[in-house]
């Protein structure tokens, strides 16, 4: 048994987020269909396109690492998405639905922000300059998406939820 | 069947984070035992005490809502913690272990930051002024813990992981 290194840890975490991104790619159209406001539908559709680009960037990082792109079950994202689906079921037809969908999406974004922040700092240590740039680009996109969701919550989803209360 | 309101959504999310906090309380001593550096052990022990206070704040928020404190299974935190346990098993004895533990803890913090941020904004809409103050206090603590973990990663855990590589 050989001792595991930071490069092993980086690779394992890369597989985790690769699985997560592909799962998110599948979940977003369902969230867009469920959303009540046009703004939120559009935001989920836009983020789906962005996610496609993020998956391609991860494939490049695998290549830089000399590994083939392969995911491994990420129980965290499975749980986060399952909770989002529960909200969709339980709050279907409720004026609070969009507020719940935004909250579910922000839990997803924060998971990604944590993982990309970690991966970026490890890539720096491993002197993988090109990987740092790729991971940083996605990290910026995830942070921007999180801020956009906050604006959407404040501008539309939350007021709709409370006005009807 | 009555239409679900923002108050229902707030209550459901409160039950989710209440379960999560109690699960984290149980996970932290295990993470402290696994940590290799004294600094990281101390950080997990300190955060355990903080978590105890956060649970008490949540009990106060339940009271303000006129509900008894009760959790409901949060698949997200179950998944996040399961991934942390996997790191503990797979990287036991590796110089990269602490880097992995910090990453796992930051995934937990980000989940909490997302949930408390959402709960705080909903409490504002519901004009639950005292709940806003309680949730904000915890949100500040979680953000500070996340920053402390980043400092620990940069100062100790990551250098240890890379020096041995």
Interface residues (C-beta under 8 A of the other chain):
Chain A: X3 X4 X5 X6 X7 X8 X9 X12 X13 X16 X74 X75 X76 X77 X78 X79 X80 X82 X83 X87 X90 X91 X93 X94 X95 X96 X99 X100 X102 X103 X106 X107 X109 X110 X111 X113 X114 X115 X117 X118 X121 X122 X125 X126 X150 X153 X154 X158 X161 X162 X164 X165
Chain B: X3 X4 X5 X6 X7 X8 X9 X12 X13 X16 X74 X75 X76 X77 X78 X79 X80 X82 X83 X87 X90 X91 X93 X94 X95 X96 X99 X100 X102 X103 X106 X107 X109 X110 X111 X113 X114 X115 X117 X118 X121 X122 X125 X126 X150 X153 X154 X158 X161 X162 X164 X165
